[in-house]
Amino acid sequence: MSIPSTARDGVNRVLRPFNVRVVRGQSDDPAIKPFLSARRTLAAARRAGLSLEDYIDNYSAAPGATAETVDALLRLADLGEHVERVCEIGPGSGRYSARVIAATHPDTYEIYETAGDWLPRLKALPNVVVQPADGHTLSATADKSVDLVHAHKVFVYLPLVVTVGYLDEMARVVRPKGVVAFDVVSENCLDDSTTSEWVSSGSTLYSMISRSWLVDRLAERQLSFLGSHFVPLSGGRTELLVFRRD
């Protein structure tokens, strides 16, 4: 379901000093969330004299969070310096994509992105293939065809049923010995201070999912848990979970 207008307005009040605004996605599908406007965000980054990655990190997470997240993913995944095929769900600005591409040099980098205004920037990245995105599946990607399938700051905002559907798709498309990585708001992310802040603010922005339940469910799909890493998020943190296909 989409973010209610009251929650979206609250988020935009927080983002107003950065001249960034959350807008409705270019889809009638209620499972596809609003996203950051490419034009507004790029313009605000230029005015701030920052790279797009640094600009988004500074207001939505913490300085250096993107680089730290990718470094943690690659350390846990141990993919080596070259992989054949990577798939990313919801790359948005492409800040994670650019770092993963630079580190792994994939022959093909598939993306599923519902925000059309970011696509010109994403298409400029090396070896990117834009797949048709329906906000639910990885329908254009073959079974057991990718070395790494990952998503960042995506499942944090989606309803549980959509997230679980995507996880099943990630398990379907990853090759034996390939890696699945994504971040969620798990029970490990919710200390008393964070929870109290969310309750007092009436925030409905983030979705939570059980880490232990996820690990067990993915184990049933031949995905072995490799490890995790906490990632800063505005108002709290997420947990990056990394798995390898048996």
RAQUI-V455798 format. One record per run of one state. SS is the DSSP state (A for helix, B for strand, O for the rest). FROM is the first residue (numbers start at 0). TO is the last residue. If there is no record, write none. Layout:
ss-><SS/SS>
from-><FROM/FROM>
to-><TO/TO>
This chain:
ss-><O/A/O/B/O/B/O/A/O/A/O/A/O/B/O/A/O/B/O/A/O/B/O/B/O/A/B/O/A/O/A/O/B/O/A/O/B/O/B/O>
from-><0/4/18/21/23/34/36/37/48/51/60/64/77/84/89/94/104/107/112/115/123/127/131/145/151/159/173/185/186/189/191/201/207/208/210/219/222/233/235/245>
to-><3/17/20/22/33/35/36/47/50/59/63/76/83/88/93/103/106/111/114/122/126/130/144/150/158/172/184/185/188/190/200/206/207/209/218/221/232/234/244/245>
